[in-house]
């Protein structure tokens, strides 16, 4: 694995044009906080739950759905239960999750496989809270399913041919709103704008 400074160099070299000076500082601070949090947890003897998912086959959307169902079972969610605090959920399984304001608003989240701290997730705090929930779940999917990657930067506009992004979206969608909940929603095809806003608020998801 790459050392922390090598990861930062790789991140900025690969996506340098996407980060402002302020963003670079926020990312470096984020990685430092992940290290500090991991150090404190170790010193205090606080072990986090371990969750691993073994994907099989080549159906990427299926990987995302199956992993989301497996994690929900692991955390004790009922089939029709909507998660309230996804940030806490991912912290429970050993991920370091921080929210920081990024000037470059086209970036929704970043995942880093830190050599000491482990999976680290940065969510763009400039987005609305419901979008942040989705971004956190999306990056968690990369941490769970793209274990061969050192870093991943997720943009609001992404290549629909990128199957790892499709998979991460499938995970986030099914984790936040499982099929049992969707199937129970009455008359979704007859919604007007008011009804759409009502259900988006109830389910804590972005209207889009």
For each residue, the residues with C-beta under 8 A, 3 or more apart:
1: 113 115 150
2: 6 7 10 115 150
3: 6 7 115
4: 7 8 31 35 114 115 116
5: 8 9
6: 2 3 9 10
7: 2 3 4 10 11 31 112 114 115 150 151
8: 4 5 11 12 27 28 31
9: 5 6 12 13
10: 2 6 7 13 14 150 151
11: 7 8 14 15 27 110 112 151 153
12: 8 9 15 16 19 24
13: 9 10 16
14: 10 11 151 153
15: 11 12 18 19 153
16: 12 13 19
17:
18: 15 23 104 106 107 153 155
19: 12 15 16 23 24 27 102 104 107
20: 23 24 103 104
21: 24 25
22: 25 26 102 103
23: 18 19 20 26 27 102 103 104 107
24: 12 19 20 21 27 28
25: 21 22 28 29
26: 22 23 29 30 100 101 102 122
27: 8 11 19 23 24 30 31 100 110 122
28: 8 24 25 31 32
29: 25 26 32 33 100
30: 26 27 33 34 98 100 110 120 122
31: 4 7 8 27 28 34 35 112 114 117 120
32: 28 29 35 36
33: 29 30 36 37 96 98
34: 30 31 37 38 96 98 112 114 117 120
35: 4 31 32 38 39 114 116 117
36: 32 33 39 40
37: 33 34 40 41 96 117
38: 34 35 41 42 96 114 116 117 118
39: 35 36 42 43
40: 36 37 43 44
41: 37 38 44 46 47 48
42: 38 39 45
43: 39 40
44: 40 41
45: 42
46: 41
47: 41
48: 41 91 92 93 94
49: 74 92 93 94
50: 93 94
51: 70 71 74 93 94 144
52: 144
53: 66 67 70 71 144 145
54:
55: 63 66 67 145
56:
57: 62 63
58:
59: 62 63
60: 63 64 163 164 166 167 170
61: 64 65 166 167 170
62: 57 59 65 66 170
63: 55 57 59 60 66 67 145 167 170 171
64: 60 61 67 68 141 145 166 167 168 169 170 171 172 173 174
65: 61 62 68 69 170 171 174
66: 53 55 62 63 69 70
67: 53 55 63 64 70 71 141 144 145 171
68: 64 65 71 72 141 170 171 172 173 174 175 178
69: 65 66 72 73 174 178
70: 51 53 66 67 73 74
71: 51 53 67 68 74 75 89 93 144 175
72: 68 69 75 77 79 81 83 175 178
73: 69 70 76 77
74: 49 51 70 71 93
75: 71 72 89 92 93
76: 73
77: 72 73 81 83
78: 81
79: 72 178 180
80: 178 180 181 184
81: 72 77 78 178
82: 176 177 181 203 204
83: 72 77 86 89 175 176
84: 204
85: 88 89
86: 83 89 90 133 136 137 140 175 176
87: 90 91 97 99 133 136
88: 85 91 92
89: 71 75 83 85 86 92 93
90: 86 87 93 95 97 121 136 137 140
91: 48 87 88 94 95 96 97
92: 48 49 75 88 89
93: 48 49 50 51 71 74 75 89 90
94: 48 49 50 51 91 118 119
95: 90 91 118 119 120 121 140 143
96: 33 34 37 38 91 114 117 118 119 120 121
97: 87 90 91 121 123 136
98: 30 33 34 120 121 122 123
99: 87 122 123 124 125 132
100: 26 27 29 30 122 123 124 125
101: 26 124 125 126
102: 19 22 23 26 105 107 124 125 126
103: 20 22 23 126
104: 18 19 20 23 107
105: 102 124 126 127 156
106: 18 155 156 157
107: 18 19 23 102 104 110 124 153 154 155 156
108: 123 124 127 131 135 138 154 155 156
109: 121 122 123 124 135 136 138 139 153 154
110: 11 27 30 107 121 122 139 151 152 153 154
111: 119 120 121 122 139 142 143 146 149 151 152 154
112: 7 11 31 34 119 120 122 150 151
113: 1 118 119 120 143 147 149 150 151
114: 4 7 31 34 35 38 96 117 118 119 120
115: 1 2 3 4 7
116: 4 35 38
117: 31 34 35 37 38 96 114 120
118: 38 94 95 96 113 114
119: 94 95 96 111 112 113 114 140 143
120: 30 31 34 95 96 98 111 112 113 114 117
121: 90 95 96 97 98 109 110 111 136 139 140 143
122: 26 27 30 98 99 100 109 110 111 112 139
123: 97 98 99 100 108 109 127 132 135 136 139
124: 99 100 101 102 105 107 108 109 127 132 135
125: 99 100 101 102 132
126: 101 102 103 105
127: 105 108 123 124 131 132 135
128: 131 132 206
129: 132 133 204
130: 133 134 200 204 205 206
131: 108 127 128 134 135 206
132: 99 123 124 125 127 128 129 135 136
133: 86 87 129 130 136 137 176 204 205
134: 130 131 137 138 172 176 205 206
135: 108 109 123 124 127 131 132 138 139 154
136: 86 87 90 97 109 121 123 132 133 139 140
137: 86 90 133 134 140 141 171 172 175 176
138: 108 109 134 135 141 142 154 168 169 171 172
139: 109 110 111 121 122 123 135 136 142 143 152 154 168
140: 86 90 95 119 121 136 137 143 144 171 172 175
141: 64 67 68 137 138 144 145 146 167 168 169 170 171 172
142: 111 138 139 145 146 149 152 154 164 168
143: 95 111 113 119 121 139 140 146 147
144: 51 52 53 67 71 140 141 147 171
145: 53 55 63 64 67 141 142 164 167 168 171
146: 111 141 142 143 149 152 164 168
147: 113 143 144
148:
149: 111 113 142 146 152 164
150: 1 2 7 10 112 113
151: 7 10 11 14 110 111 112 113
152: 110 111 139 142 146 149 164
153: 11 14 15 18 107 109 110
154: 107 108 109 110 111 135 138 139 142 158 165 168
155: 18 106 107 108 158
156: 105 106 107 108
157: 106
158: 154 155 162 165
159: 162 165
160: 166
161:
162: 158 159 165 166
163: 60 166 167
164: 60 142 145 146 149 152 167 168
165: 154 158 159 162 168 169
166: 60 61 64 160 162 163 169 170
167: 60 61 63 64 141 145 163 164 170 171
168: 64 138 139 141 142 145 146 154 164 165 171 172
169: 64 138 141 165 166 172 173
170: 60 61 62 63 64 65 68 141 166 167 173 174
171: 63 64 65 67 68 137 138 140 141 144 145 167 168 174 175
172: 64 68 134 137 138 140 141 168 169 175 176
173: 64 68 169 170 176 177
174: 64 65 68 69 170 171 177 178 179
175: 68 71 72 83 86 137 140 171 172 178
176: 82 83 86 133 134 137 172 173 203 204 205
177: 82 173 174 181 182 203 205
178: 68 69 72 79 80 81 174 175 181 182
179: 174 182 183
180: 79 80 183 184
181: 80 82 177 178 184 185 203
182: 177 178 179 185
183: 179 180
184: 80 180 181
185: 181 182 188 199
186:
187: 190 191
188: 185 191
189:
190: 187 195
191: 187 188 195 196 199
192: 195 196
193: 196 197
194: 197 198
195: 190 191 192 198 199
196: 191 192 193 199 200 207
197: 193 194 200 201 207
198: 194 195 201 202
199: 185 191 195 196 202 203
200: 130 196 197 203 205 206 207
201: 197 198 204
202: 198 199
203: 82 176 177 181 199 200
204: 82 84 129 130 133 176 201
205: 130 133 134 176 177 200
206: 128 130 131 134 200
207: 196 197 200
208:
